[in-house]
């Protein structure tokens, strides 16, 4: 396991005192949280991640046509769904 030190260099708005934790200490601290607090923390951390957006030039869009084919007939599937629900 990587044990490099993770250092908090600024005080947070809540006035928390900067601390230095190894990765193992951080993992242990998170493990000690209640399941609800751990879930909340993980949700906050996940929200910090920026999505990776990969663009494709417009002139390549035609090349992507048919790249993924799932099959099926959307119209027939929709009609069957509605027919099964009283024709609505």
Order of alpha helices (4+ residues) and beta strands (2+ residues): beta-beta-alpha-alpha-alpha-alpha
